Amino acid sequence: MLTLKHKDLDVWQNSIELVSEIYELTISFPREEQFSLTSQIRRSAISIPSNISEGMARSFNLETIRFLDIARSSLVELDTQIQIAINFKYLNSSEIEKLSEMANHIFAMLSKLIQKIKNDEKA
């Protein structure tokens, strides 16, 4: 494994934890969802740390911000898919609460990191 700076970021570590949580929760989804909602939820979740790491490997701040923004957008996409799973009653209230806490925390962290990079760019 590569030793890279994105692995030290709390937001990347938290998003990796979110992926693990998503995988654990979607195991119990109905089999007929395997190639639709389950797959889409997992891909959205995986996209978050993937885009964080790709963005942090970029040479220019504008590129970094673009990938962090994509990570944040993937989180919003995941939120919509979780809402669909809630509507179908695939998740219970404690699972929903845990995902909500994790997602809100990651969203705030990404927003703060994007703003920090923008501010550093101006300085």
C-alpha positions, -999 to +999 in steps of 0.1 A: +000+000+000+011+035-007+019+059+021+001+090+010-011+121+029-048+116+022-048+086+045-040+109+074-071+130+068-099+124+093-125+130+065-109+102+044-108+078+074-144+086+083-155+080+048-138+046+047-158+038+079-189+049+062-182+025+033-178-003+058-211+006+075-229+008+041-216-027+032-227-042+065-262-026+062-268-035+026-261-072+032-296-074+046-313-057+017-336-079-004-319-101-030-338-084-058-320-051-049-286-066-054-280-052-089-300-020-083-303-001-051-277-021-032-252-017-060-259+020-064-256+027-027-223+009-024-209+027-055-219+061-041-203+053-008-171+041-024-169+072-045-165+094-015-131+083-002-120+075-038-125+111-048-110+125-016-078+105-023-077+114-060-082+150-052-055+151-026-031+136-052-036+164-076-009+191-081-032+221-083-056+234-057-085+239-082-082+202-092-082+192-055-113+213-048-130+198-078-125+162-066-135+171-030-166+187-044-173+154-063-168+135-031-194+158-014-218+153-043-214+116-040-224+119-003-255+138-013-263+111-039-258+085-012-282+104+011-309+102-016-304+065-020-306+060+017-339+079+017-352+055-009-341+025+013-359+042+042-390+045+021-389+008+014-382+001+051-349-016+045-333+002+074-344+006+110-343+038+131-310+032+148-293+024+115-308+056+100-296+076+129-260+063+127-258+069+089-272+104+094-246+112+120-218+099+098-230+116+067-235+150+083-201+148+099-184+139+067-203+166+047-192+192+073-156+180+072-155+181+034-170+216+033-144+228+058-116+213+039-128+228+006-130+262+023-095+258+038-080+251+004-098+280-011-086+303+016-050+290+012-053+297-025-061+334-018-033+338+007 
